[in-house]
Amino acid sequence: MNPAIRTSHGNAPLDKHGIAALVAGHIPDGAFVNLGIGRPTLVADHLPPGSGVVLHTENGMLNMGPAAEGNDVDPDLTNAGKVPVTEMPGAAYFHHADSFAMMRGGHLDICVLGAYQVSSGGDLANWQTRAPDAIPAVGGAMDLAIGAKQVFVVMTLFTKGGTPKLVRECSYPLTGLGCVDRVYTDLAVFDISPRGVSVTHTFGVTFDELAARLDMPLLDGTNP
């Protein structure tokens, strides 16, 4: 992570575009990256020109560009979430099975996923809540969580009812064990390592306020 932005402290929570822009700024130039369905796809719209980041989709595309708008919309050119996208120079297309072989073979540097819960040990739960009206949707998340070299999660820190999504242990069915490296939320960014959970950024809250609302030990990484 760039030390110049490690200690940023915002005066207000981030919206979904603010989170996506922060993630985009932390992706190394030239990295091969998969963006999960939903909020993670917004990262494509915030990658700086010339970064050389190659976006991969599990439905079979390399070098995906930002979301398509207006006359650029092609109904046959979509990401895995069926959102129309653009293509960058050198874009390539391939079979769905080949795409999953890339994911499972350790060829992705980073994947960015949404989540219902992340545990303090880096466990990921993002496909099922057991709610009566919920539709289970694991997709390629299991393959990405285990196959990518780093896993970044994008989510709100609390549910609409105020329940934390960053927890000691996940209560929802797991997607992967100990696979999450970093969690980006509207209120803070957390690094997860064998040392524990470290807060590296805060937005509209203090470290002490976060510590009071989350039922787990937190390391303060917001100071230089």
Secondary structure in CASP SS format (residue, H / E / C, confidence):
PFRMAT SS
TARGET T0000
AUTHOR 0000-0000-0000
METHOD secondary structure of the structure
MODEL  1
M C 1.00
N C 1.00
P H 1.00
A H 1.00
I H 1.00
R H 1.00
T C 1.00
S C 1.00
H E 1.00
G E 1.00
N C 1.00
A C 1.00
P C 1.00
L C 1.00
D C 1.00
K H 1.00
H H 1.00
G H 1.00
I H 1.00
A H 1.00
A H 1.00
L H 1.00
V H 1.00
A H 1.00
G H 1.00
H H 1.00
I C 1.00
P C 1.00
D C 1.00
G C 1.00
A C 1.00
F E 1.00
V E 1.00
N E 1.00
L E 1.00
G C 1.00
I C 1.00
G C 1.00
R H 1.00
P H 1.00
T H 1.00
L H 1.00
V H 1.00
A H 1.00
D H 1.00
H H 1.00
L C 1.00
P C 1.00
P C 1.00
G C 1.00
S C 1.00
G C 1.00
V C 1.00
V E 1.00
L E 1.00
H E 1.00
T E 1.00
E C 1.00
N C 1.00
G C 1.00
M E 1.00
L E 1.00
N E 1.00
M E 1.00
G E 1.00
P E 1.00
A E 1.00
A C 1.00
E C 1.00
G H 1.00
N H 1.00
D H 1.00
V C 1.00
D C 1.00
P C 1.00
D C 1.00
L C 1.00
T E 1.00
N C 1.00
A C 1.00
G C 1.00
K C 1.00
V C 1.00
P E 1.00
V E 1.00
T E 1.00
E E 1.00
M E 1.00
P E 1.00
G E 1.00
A E 1.00
A E 1.00
Y E 1.00
F C 1.00
H C 1.00
H H 1.00
A H 1.00
D H 1.00
S H 1.00
F H 1.00
A H 1.00
M H 1.00
M H 1.00
R H 1.00
G C 1.00
G C 1.00
H C 1.00
L C 1.00
D C 1.00
I E 1.00
C E 1.00
V E 1.00
L E 1.00
G E 1.00
A C 1.00
Y C 1.00
Q E 1.00
V E 1.00
S E 1.00
S C 1.00
G C 1.00
G C 1.00
D C 1.00
L E 1.00
A E 1.00
N C 1.00
W C 1.00
Q C 1.00
T C 1.00
R C 1.00
A C 1.00
P C 1.00
D C 1.00
A C 1.00
I C 1.00
P C 1.00
A C 1.00
V C 1.00
G C 1.00
G C 1.00
A H 1.00
M H 1.00
D H 1.00
L H 1.00
A H 1.00
I H 1.00
G H 1.00
A C 1.00
K C 1.00
Q E 1.00
V E 1.00
F E 1.00
V E 1.00
V E 1.00
M C 1.00
T C 1.00
L C 1.00
F E 1.00
T C 1.00
K C 1.00
G C 1.00
G C 1.00
T C 1.00
P E 1.00
K C 1.00
L E 1.00
V E 1.00
R C 1.00
E C 1.00
C C 1.00
S C 1.00
Y C 1.00
P C 1.00
L C 1.00
T C 1.00
G E 1.00
L C 1.00
G C 1.00
C C 1.00
V C 1.00
D C 1.00
R E 1.00
V E 1.00
Y E 1.00
T C 1.00
D C 1.00
L C 1.00
A E 1.00
V E 1.00
F E 1.00
D E 1.00
I E 1.00
S E 1.00
P C 1.00
R C 1.00
G E 1.00
V E 1.00
S E 1.00
V E 1.00
T E 1.00
H E 1.00
T E 1.00
F E 1.00
G C 1.00
V C 1.00
T C 1.00
F H 1.00
D H 1.00
E H 1.00
L H 1.00
A H 1.00
A H 1.00
R H 1.00
L C 1.00
D C 1.00
M C 1.00
P C 1.00
L C 1.00
L E 1.00
D E 1.00
G C 1.00
T C 1.00
N C 1.00
P C 1.00
END
